[in-house]
Amino acid sequence: MTTTTPAIRDTQDLRHSRLLGLGVYRPERSVPNTEIAERTGLDPAWIESRSGIRSRRYASPEETLPTMATTAAEKALAAAGIGADQVGTVIVATITSMEQMPAVSVEVAHRLGARQAAAFDVSAACAGFCHALALANDLVRLGRSDYVLVIGAERMTDILDHADRDTAFLFADGAGAVVVGPAREAGIGPVVWQADGSRNAALKMTAPWHDGTGERPEDRPAITMAGWKVYRWATNELVPAARRMLDAAGVTADQLDAFVPHQANMLITDVLVEQLGLTARTAVARDIVTSGNSSAASIPLAIDELLASGKAGSGDLALLIGFGAGLVYAGQVVRLP
């Protein structure tokens, strides 16, 4: 008697995907440079000249990570005209959850009423949103999920040493979300991403949650950064990477309607714009001026600012590129929602 080994059924017919809706949450409290200066002794004008930041948003105790992420997701679903019951996957990009488990995405899916959705978090620091977007694109294209919620949400103030003169003026809080779903034409290009662990000391936590013997530190670990090392890496590595992103999508720099880099530092953005040869035709996201660096939330927040201000419009061709601790980067060309 012979037995036949059954074949594993799989869906291989690729379809297109795009961003269908966007939603954001900006904390109510705006913190000017003068307040940062009082704690650090830095000059407010120096802070702006060094970073491009005039103010940033700090979340209150009531503006929790799941609360901000859920609100942004609800707005994205409403903008896309999609019900929570239609969502197949929820992905939250974050590095600031104070709980090892469960994932923030699980609570967000529950709050939304996305009862049938899979949910997981992505930890890729400031590049997390673009990593999550790449996964969502693949899920939709392969038919694994019809609709995927991608959320970047951070409370960077929870891991910030507010007296640290190197980092206290940079980081902020917020959340942004997009709905990724099927489309007739390609709306999300191939991702280009990379990790360089040889430079992981440039941007990391001051200490692990234990010292190797199981003992926990008395003080909560905080983010620490060698800014010049990150600047040098970003300005050397990101332009070639951005060109590979454009090539992968079959797009040239002069065809871009918008450029949305992670809002890390205005000096880095200016170098990227110059080296890519972007002209006045391309709207450049500079949300960092009033939002600060909100890590994985910064790209969707910056997209929102471009759309709300009229500097860019729905369907415009945009290059997204995130980069951060690792050191890692990820990016892709998209049609704006």
N, C-alpha and C positions, 0 to 999 in steps of 0.2 A: 504493500500500500504506500503510495506516495502522497506527500502533503505539499501543498503550494504555499509558499510564504507570501502573505498579502503585501501589496505595495502600500506605502504610506501616502495618503492623499495630501496633496499640497496645491495651493493656488499660485500659479506662476504668471498669470496674465497681469502685467503691470498696467497701472492707470496713472493719471496725472494727479497732482495735489497742489493746493495753494492755501494761503492765509485767508480765512473767510471773515474773521472778526477780531477786534482788538479791544482790550479793556485794561485799565490801570487803576492803581490805588496809590495816591500820594498822601503821606501822613500830614495831619493838620499843622503841626508845628514847623515853622521855618526858622532856622538858626543862622543868623548872620555871622560874618567873619569877626565882628567885634566881640561876640560872645566866645568864640574859639580863642581869640587873642587874650581874653581875660584869664583863661585857664592855662594857656601855654606860653604866654609872653611873646608870641609872634605878632608882627605888625600886620594889621588887616590888609593893607595894600600889598605887602609881600605875599600873603596867602593867595590873593587874586592873581598876582603876576606869576607866581610859581605853579598855579594849578588851573586858573581860569574860573575858580569858584567864588561866587559872591555870597551864596547862602546854600543851605542843604536842609533836607527834611529829616526830622527825628520822630520816631514813633513813640507814642505814649504807652504806658503799661496795658491799656485797653486795646491798643492797636497791635494785636499779637500777630505772629507769623501766619498762622492758619486764617485769621480774620482778614488780613490784607490780601492773602492769596485767593481766598474764596470770593471776596468782593470784586477783585480784578477779573476772576474767572466768570462770575455772573455777568459782568458787563460785556465780556468777550462773547459769551453765548448769546446774549441779547442782540449784540451787533451782528452776529452771524445768523440769527434767526434759528438757532439750534436749541433743542431742549436737552436738559441734563440726561434724560433717559436715552438719548441718542449717542451719548459719548461712550466710546469704547475703551479709551485709555486716558488717564490723567498722569502727566509727568510734571513734577515740580523740581526746578533747578534751584538749589539753595546750599549754602554752607553754614547757615546760622541757626539751624534747629538745635535747641538745647537738649533734645531727647535723641538718643541713639536709635530708638525704635519706639513705636511704629513710625513709618515714613509720614512726613507732612502731607503728602499726596493722598494718603488713605483717609485722613481726616477731612481734607478738602473735598474729596469725592463724596464722602458721607454727607457733609454739610450741603453740598449741591444737590443731593438726591440722585447722583449718578450710580445707581445701585448695581448696574451690570458692568461697570468699568473696572479694568485692571488699573492699578495705581502703584507708582514707584517714584523715588527721588533720584536725582542726578547730582553728583558732587564733582563739579569741574570749575569751581570758583567763578571768576568773572566771565569765563567762557561757557558757563553752564547752559545759558539759554540757547546758544547756537548748537551745542551738543544735543540738547533735548529736541530742538527743532529738526535736526537731522534724523533722529530716531522716529519722530512723528511722521516725517515725510516718508520714510521707508514703510512704516506701519500702514499708512493710507495707500501707498502705491501698491503694496503687496496684498491689500485687501484684508489685513489683520484687524483693522479698525476702520470704520467709516469716518469717524470724527475723533480727533485727539486734541485734548487741552494741553497746551504747553504753557507753563507758568514759571516765571522767574520771580522769586520772592526772598527778600533779605531784611533782617534787622541787624545791620552791621554794627550798630551802637552797642549790641550785646557782647560783642567780642572786641570792642575798641578800648584801648587805654586812652582815656580822654585827656591825659596830661602828656601824651607822647607827641613831641613836636614834629615827628616824621609822618605820623598817620592821622592824628586827631582832626586835622582840617580837611581830610579827603573824603572820609566815608560817611554813608548815609543809609536811610531806610526807604523801603517802598516795594511795590509789586506790579508786575505787568503780565498779561496773559494774551495768548492768541488761540484761535480755533483753527486747526488744520483739517481740511476735508478734501474730497475728490473734486476734480475740475476737468474741463474739456481740454485745456491746454496747460502745459507745465508752468507752475507758478513758484516752484522752489527748485533751485539748482542743486547740483551735487555738492556735498560738503567736502571741504579740505580742512584737515585737522592734524595736529601733531602735539606730542608731549616731549619736553626736554628736561628730564629729571636731573641732569647735571647742574641745573641752575635752581634747584628747589629751595636753596637757602635764601634766595633773594626776596621771597614773599611767603611767609609761613606763620604758624602760631609760635608764641614765645616758649611754650612748653607743651608736652603731651598731657593728656588727662591723668596719667600716672607716671611714676618715675622709673618704671621697669621692675619694681619690686611689689607693685600693687598699691603703693601709697599715692594718694591724690594730693596735688599741690594745694597750699592754703589759699592762694589767689587763683581766680579763674584765668586760664590761658587767654592771651589777647593776640590780635594780629600784629605782626611786625614786618617791616619792609625796608629793604635797601633800595630806595627810590631810583638812584642813579643806575643800579644794575638792571632794574626793570625797564627803565627808559632806554638804556643802551640795547637791551635784547629786543624790545618792541620796535625800535626804529631800524634795527638791522634785519629782523626776521619777518616782520609783518608785511612789508611792501612786496617781497617776492611771494609770500603766501597769498596776499590779496590778488596778485596777478594770476596765480594758479586757480584761484576761485573764479575769476573772470573767464579764464580760458576754459575751465570745466563747464561753465554755463554757456559758452559761445558768445560772450559779451565783451565789448571793449570799454575801456574806462570812459571814453567820450560819449558812450551811450547811456551811462548811468544818470538817472534822474535824482537819486539820493544816495548818500553815503552815511551809514549808521555804524560807526565804530563803538565799542564799549567805551563808556564815558569815564575813562580812567584819569585823564589829565589833558587839558587843552593843548599843552605843548606837544604831546604825542600825536593828537589829532592833526595839529597843524603840519607836523612833519609828514604824516601819511598823505595828507591832501597834496602837499607840494610834490612829494616824490612820485605819487601816482599821476601827477599832471592833471588833476581835476580843475575844471574851470567854473566860472560863475553859473554855468548851466546846471551843475550838480548841487543840490541842496545838501549841506553838511550838518549833521546833528550836533548841536552844542548845548544839549539839555543840562550838561554838567554845571552850567553857570548858576542855576537856581535849584538843582537837584542833587549835586554832589555825585560821588561815586557809590552807586548802590549795587555793585557787583552784578550778580546774575539778573537783577531787575533792570539794569540800566538801559539795555537795548530796547525792550518794549516801551519803557518810559520815554526814551528818545524818539521812537517812532511816533508815539502819541503826540509829542510836542511838534514834530514836523507836520503831521496831519492837521492838528488843531490850529496851527498858525497859518496854514495854507501854503507853507513852503514846499510841500509835497502833497500828492493826491493819490487816491485809491487807484491801484493798477500800475502805479509808477514802478520803474525798475530800480531796485536798491541793493547795494552790497552791504551785508551785515558781517561784522567780524568781532568776535569776543576773544579776550586774552586775559590771562591771570595766573594765579599760583599754580605751580607745577614744575616749570612754567609751561603753560599749555595755550593753544589757540584753536579756534574753530570758526568757520564762516561759510557763507553761501550767498548767492544772488537770489532775490525773491521779488515777487510782485507784491506791493504793499496792499493790505486789506482795505 
